[in-house]
Amino acid sequence: MKFVVQVRLFPTPAQEAALADTLRLCNAAANLVSRTAWETKVFRNYDLRLHTYGELKSMGLSAQPAQHVIKKVADAYTTVKAQVKAGIRQPLEKPIGFRKDAAQPFDDRCLSWQIPDRTVSIWTTDGRAKGVRFGCSDPQARALAAYHKGESDLVHRDGLWLLIATCDVPDTDVTDPDGFLGVDLGIANIATTDDGTRHAGNALNAVRHRNRELRRRLQAKRTKSAKRLLKHRRRAEARYARDVNHVISKSIVTEAARTSRGIALEDLGGIRERVRLRKPQRVTLHSWAFAQLGQFIAYKATRAGVAVVYIDPRYTSQGCSTCGHIDKKNRPDQETFCCTSCGFAEHADVNAARNIASRGAVGWAVSHAADDAA
Ligand SMILES: [Zn+2]
């Protein structure tokens, strides 16, 4: 499975100038290629290369960066075309434009990592910048060392220089699971397992609430310092959520591995529909945070050889995990589950997690029966 590791670069002033100039040149080149594509109606990577490669070289781009610029443009048109076809955007009326600091992909020939030293060497318009320092956590460094593969994107965002590296974990042999650990994702409890372990979201929700209040107060003043403060808080909140997600996913995967179980998760696409919230709560539902938790669990599970199944989340919160009876009235409030048919009572999130666990077991059995038949 693929995932990304994002690290922050700490370039010297000279290196920073070279990086800025590199992005500027690559994106000027991308805009040129984009206009050529638009005017000549040539959008395929290979064909575009025939039309533009020479010109990019004469602008001062080396062979690899020039090819990446062309591919970036071709990919952007492919994406738009797919979106138009899917009906989620209008057709273009002018060539795609690239911001002067838009992300630029670098492959292994243009970027090499010295992970123990926490430095990279990267191609720039001012020659190769060597020993550019980066910062990352130890787990990120281990993931990079073990799984980094292919391209990384150089990004300049909010004044920060970032490298976003693609990692690919090969599928390990998954241990045939002895049952499934069901995980219910929510707001009050970020994650609840069918064993009854609840990872409470109080602290995270409190941070979000405070930031929301601050945002409301500061939005009136549109000063630079207010904007800076908000940006700072938003980043701190994201970092905090990330840490929380790491801790929770680690605990869940460790528990599943210890008990030789697989992990059953709700199909994340369904979460937004399932969680119907009144307005004040809706803001606390950051779908990216759920998606991230799901990714962390999947990634750590893959690494540990723990099976993961995704189940259809419909009625997991209204259905009785003992008798299967489905009724809205089974759940009189946020925390309580009490079956109107058989009388089974449990914390609502634990009941949902039990439903998820049993659906996981069924889903696994069905997909493996198909494997055996094939
Ligand atoms: Zn029941």
Boltz pocket constraint, residues with backbone or C-beta under 6 A from the ligand:
constraints:
  - pocket:
      binder: B
      contacts: [[A, 320], [A, 321], [A, 322], [A, 323], [A, 324], [A, 325], [A, 339], [A, 340], [A, 341], [A, 342], [A, 343], [A, 344]]
      max_distance: 6.0
